[in-house]
Amino acid sequence: MSVAAKPVTGLRDAHGRVARDLRVSLTDRCNLRCTYCMPAAGLPWLPGPDVLTDAEVVRLVGVAVERLGVSRVRFTGGEPLLRRGLAGIVAAVAQLRTPDGAAPELMLTTNGVGLDRQAEQLRQAGLRRVNVSLDSLDRERYATLARRDRLDEVLAGLAAAAAAGLRPVKVNTVVMRGVNEADVVPLAEFCLARGFRLRFIEQMPLGPEHGWDPAVMVPATEILAQLRTRFALTEAKERGAAPAQEWLASAKGLPSGRIGVIASVTAPFCAACDRTRLTADGQLRTCLFAHTETDLRTPLREGAGDAELAALWQAAHLGKAAGHGIGRPGFHQPARTMSAIGG
């Protein structure tokens, strides 16, 4: 049966939102130990047999693209560059087509360590752009945050991504009070000078040992106030379902560009959310903060057809909550951390 002839059911939830964006975690393993993400000793990794094989990943992404209308696929981790079959997965997914015949847009979120060695290969496989985590340009602060001295490798990865044509290169920064507030303006200058798109992110309660402290989180209003000490900011329009509110930034001696702020905690964008998530062990999650998962790995391995898998996915997505509920009475952090869910 051709792709065009396959029945398309879509991923509409009970609140009228339609998911077009799939986040696929390829591994829960990581080569950094960022303080807001996992303990210094790491976490218990998934056993190998529990992790989806390359073929299983492609099969489930194919269901999402060909039958459920997903048009954007972002590969995440853990650290997805640690997945040995990454380039092959990207190449296979690049061959998929949505019901209207379009290729899905393929993206990668990474900590940047090792990206310099893989950027060109990934672009040739079909990857279109990357988001690289970078929380400080100061070597000591970076090493303290990441618990690894890998800043030079991250900077090399950013340069390689730009040289390979993975544009726009986006940089993600989590700002924490008393930790890296001093990096807000230097990071903005660094990114504008190189044509990168910087996105500041409010720290979310997805870290290790449920140790999130809202007092440490620097809200979007304070981040913008710091930026305005150096830049003229004009709010960009037509945000749509994008998680970041973008600002057009300009300053003397620098090229103009865009800087985004993801205010997931203080100004949640749940009403426009268009995302669905697949963990490395084949569990479907409708939200980062969901407390339930739908197992797609077991029916997949037991011989379920694509139509059955699509129906399971659609039924689960129909129950997607209206919002994550951070800050409301009764909210509690999900059992899985960000590294185990996939960003």
C-alpha positions in Angstrom: 0.0 0.0 0.0 1.4 3.4 -0.9 1.9 6.1 1.8 -0.8 8.2 0.2 -3.3 5.3 0.4 -2.8 4.7 4.1 -5.6 6.0 6.4 -4.5 9.0 8.3 -6.1 9.5 11.7 -4.0 12.4 13.1 -3.1 13.0 16.7 -5.8 15.3 18.0 -6.3 15.5 21.8 -9.5 16.2 23.7 -8.6 19.9 23.9 -8.4 20.3 20.1 -4.6 20.4 19.8 -3.0 18.4 16.9 0.5 17.0 17.4 2.8 17.5 14.4 6.1 17.4 16.3 7.6 14.1 17.6 10.5 14.0 20.1 12.3 10.7 19.9 14.8 9.7 22.7 17.5 7.4 21.3 19.2 6.7 24.6 19.0 7.6 28.2 22.8 7.6 28.5 24.9 10.8 28.6 28.6 11.7 28.7 28.0 14.8 30.9 26.5 15.0 34.4 24.8 18.4 34.4 23.8 19.3 37.9 20.2 20.1 37.0 19.8 16.9 35.0 21.3 13.9 36.9 23.4 13.0 39.9 27.2 13.1 39.8 27.3 9.3 39.7 24.8 9.1 36.8 21.6 7.1 36.8 20.8 3.4 36.3 20.8 3.1 32.5 18.2 1.1 30.6 19.1 -2.5 30.0 20.1 -3.1 26.4 17.2 -5.4 25.5 14.7 -2.7 26.7 16.0 -0.1 24.3 14.3 0.0 20.9 16.5 -1.3 18.0 17.3 1.0 15.1 14.7 -0.8 13.0 12.1 -0.4 15.7 12.8 3.3 16.1 12.3 3.8 12.3 9.2 1.7 12.3 7.5 3.7 15.1 8.6 7.0 13.6 7.1 5.8 10.3 3.8 5.2 12.0 3.9 8.7 13.3 4.8 10.3 10.0 2.9 8.2 7.5 -0.2 7.5 9.5 -0.5 10.2 12.1 0.6 13.3 10.2 3.8 14.1 12.1 5.9 16.5 10.1 8.8 17.3 12.4 11.0 14.8 14.2 13.6 15.7 16.8 16.1 13.1 18.0 17.0 13.5 21.7 18.6 11.6 24.6 20.2 11.4 27.0 22.8 12.3 24.5 21.8 11.1 21.0 25.3 11.3 19.6 26.1 8.3 21.7 23.7 6.2 19.7 25.9 4.1 17.3 23.2 3.9 14.7 22.3 7.5 14.7 23.3 8.4 11.1 21.5 5.3 9.8 18.3 6.2 11.7 18.4 9.7 10.4 18.9 8.5 6.8 16.0 6.0 7.1 13.6 8.5 8.6 14.6 11.0 5.9 13.1 8.7 3.4 9.7 8.7 5.0 6.9 10.8 3.6 3.9 12.4 5.2 0.4 11.8 3.6 0.9 14.9 1.5 4.2 13.6 0.2 6.5 15.9 2.2 9.7 14.7 3.9 9.7 15.3 7.7 11.9 18.0 9.0 14.7 16.3 11.0 16.4 17.9 14.0 18.7 16.9 16.8 19.1 18.2 20.4 22.6 17.5 21.8 25.2 18.6 24.4 27.6 19.1 21.5 30.3 16.8 22.7 31.5 14.9 19.6 29.3 16.9 17.2 32.4 18.1 15.3 33.0 14.5 14.3 29.5 13.7 13.2 27.9 17.0 11.9 28.8 16.5 8.2 27.7 12.9 8.1 24.4 13.7 9.8 23.7 16.5 7.4 24.3 14.2 4.5 22.0 11.6 6.1 19.2 14.2 6.1 19.5 16.1 9.4 18.5 19.8 8.9 19.4 21.6 12.1 20.7 21.2 15.7 20.1 22.5 19.2 23.2 22.5 21.3 23.2 22.9 25.1 25.6 25.5 26.4 25.2 27.0 29.9 28.4 29.0 30.2 31.3 30.3 28.2 33.4 30.4 31.3 35.5 27.2 31.5 35.3 26.9 35.3 31.5 27.5 35.4 30.9 25.1 32.5 32.9 22.4 34.2 31.1 22.9 37.5 27.7 22.7 35.8 28.5 19.8 33.5 30.8 18.1 36.0 33.1 17.6 32.9 35.7 19.9 31.3 34.4 19.6 27.8 33.7 23.3 26.8 36.3 23.3 23.9 34.6 20.2 22.4 31.2 21.9 22.5 32.5 25.0 20.9 34.1 22.9 18.2 30.8 21.1 17.7 28.9 24.4 17.2 31.5 25.5 14.6 31.2 22.2 12.8 27.4 22.3 12.7 27.5 25.8 11.1 30.1 24.7 8.6 28.1 21.6 7.7 25.0 23.8 6.9 22.9 22.7 9.9 21.2 26.0 10.1 20.0 27.8 12.0 22.2 26.5 14.8 20.3 27.0 18.1 21.9 27.2 21.5 20.0 26.2 24.6 20.9 27.7 28.0 19.3 27.0 31.4 19.8 30.0 33.7 20.1 29.4 37.4 20.3 31.9 40.2 23.7 32.2 41.8 25.2 29.9 39.2 25.4 31.2 35.7 23.4 34.5 35.6 26.6 36.3 34.6 26.6 34.3 31.3 23.3 35.8 29.9 24.8 38.8 28.1 28.1 37.1 27.0 26.3 34.2 25.6 23.9 36.5 23.7 26.9 38.4 22.3 28.7 35.1 21.3 25.6 33.8 19.5 24.7 36.9 17.7 28.3 37.4 16.5 28.1 33.9 14.9 24.6 33.9 13.6 23.4 31.3 16.2 19.9 31.5 17.7 20.2 31.5 21.5 17.3 30.3 23.6 17.2 30.8 27.4 15.2 28.2 29.3 13.6 28.5 32.7 14.8 25.5 34.8 12.0 22.9 35.1 11.3 20.3 37.8 12.7 17.4 35.9 16.1 17.0 37.6 17.6 14.3 39.8 16.2 13.3 43.2 13.2 15.7 42.8 15.5 18.5 44.0 14.0 21.3 42.0 14.0 24.6 43.9 11.8 27.4 42.3 14.0 30.0 44.1 17.0 28.9 41.9 15.0 29.3 38.7 15.6 32.6 36.9 12.3 33.7 35.4 11.9 35.0 31.9 11.3 38.5 33.1 14.7 38.7 34.8 16.5 37.2 31.8 14.9 39.8 29.5 15.9 42.6 32.0 19.5 41.4 31.9 19.4 41.3 28.1 18.1 44.9 27.9 21.2 46.2 29.6 23.0 45.5 26.4 20.5 44.9 23.6 17.4 46.6 22.1 14.7 43.9 22.1 11.6 43.8 19.9 9.1 41.0 20.4 8.8 38.8 17.3 5.3 38.0 16.2 3.6 34.8 15.0 5.0 32.5 17.6 2.5 29.7 16.8 3.3 26.4 18.7 7.0 27.2 19.2 8.1 26.8 22.8 10.2 30.0 22.7 9.0 33.5 22.5 11.5 35.2 20.2 12.9 38.7 20.3 14.7 40.6 17.7 17.9 41.8 19.3 20.3 44.5 18.2 23.3 46.2 19.8 26.2 48.4 18.7 29.0 46.4 17.2 27.1 43.2 16.7 24.9 41.7 13.9 21.2 41.7 14.7 19.5 38.4 15.4 16.9 36.5 17.3 17.0 35.5 20.9 14.3 33.3 22.4 13.1 32.7 26.0 11.3 29.5 26.9 9.2 30.4 30.0 7.8 26.9 30.6 7.2 27.6 34.3 6.1 31.3 34.5 4.3 31.5 31.2 3.4 28.0 30.0 2.5 27.5 26.4 0.5 24.3 26.9 -2.5 25.6 25.1 -0.5 25.6 21.8 1.5 22.4 22.4 1.8 20.3 19.3 4.3 17.6 20.7 4.2 13.9 21.3 7.1 11.9 22.7 8.7 8.5 22.4 11.2 7.2 25.0 14.2 5.1 24.2 12.4 2.1 25.6 9.4 2.5 23.4 7.0 4.3 25.8 4.7 7.0 24.5 4.4 10.1 26.6 2.0 12.9 25.8 3.8 15.5 27.9 7.2 15.9 29.6 5.3 16.0 32.9 2.9 13.1 32.3 2.6 10.4 35.0 1.4 7.7 32.6 3.0 6.1 29.6 1.6 3.9 26.8 3.8 0.9 25.9 4.3 0.6 22.2 7.4 -1.6 22.4 5.5 -4.7 23.6 2.8 -4.7 20.9 5.4 -3.9 18.3 7.5 -6.9 19.3 4.4 -9.1 19.5 3.6 -8.4 15.9 1.1 -5.5 15.9 0.5 -3.9 12.6 1.0 -0.3 11.8 -2.7 0.4 12.0 -2.9 -1.1 15.4 0.1 0.9 16.6 -1.4 4.1 15.2 -4.6 3.4 17.0 -2.8 2.9 20.3 -0.9 6.1 19.8 -4.1 8.1 18.9 -6.0 6.7 21.9 -3.2 7.7 24.3 -2.9 11.2 22.8 -6.6 11.8 23.1 -6.1 11.8 26.9 -3.3 14.4 26.9 -3.7 16.8 29.8 -4.6 20.4 29.3 -1.4 21.6 30.9 1.6 20.5 33.0 0.3 22.1 36.2 3.6 23.4 37.5 3.0 25.6 40.5 -0.5 24.4 41.1 -1.7 22.5 44.2 -1.1 18.8 43.8 1.7 19.1 41.2 4.5 16.6 41.6 7.5 15.8 39.4 7.2 12.7 37.2 9.3 9.7 38.2 11.5 9.9 35.1 14.1 12.7 34.8 14.6 14.7 31.6 17.5 12.5 30.5 15.3 9.4 30.6 12.3 11.1 28.9 14.1 12.9 26.1 14.1 16.7 25.7 
